[in-house]
């Protein structure tokens, strides 16, 4: 039960990052109420990975952020398996 809830939260946050990145392609999409909401939720995490410079004007930090989020999720599940059994 707990694992399912945690998995759902990680999937929801992953979806939020993907939607945020897709919205950045459309002019004015991030200035909507939904865009501002996503910006408040996603930007603090994505800003951790902005040390990577864009290559050919493409920002790869969201991809690195998604990989890091997946590693954190797997590490958390590993710890839960050890603690819960």
Secondary structure as UniProt FT lines:
FT   HELIX           2..23
FT   TURN            24..25
FT   TURN            27..28
FT   HELIX           29..31
FT   HELIX           33..47
FT   TURN            48..51
FT   TURN            56..57
FT   HELIX           61..84
//
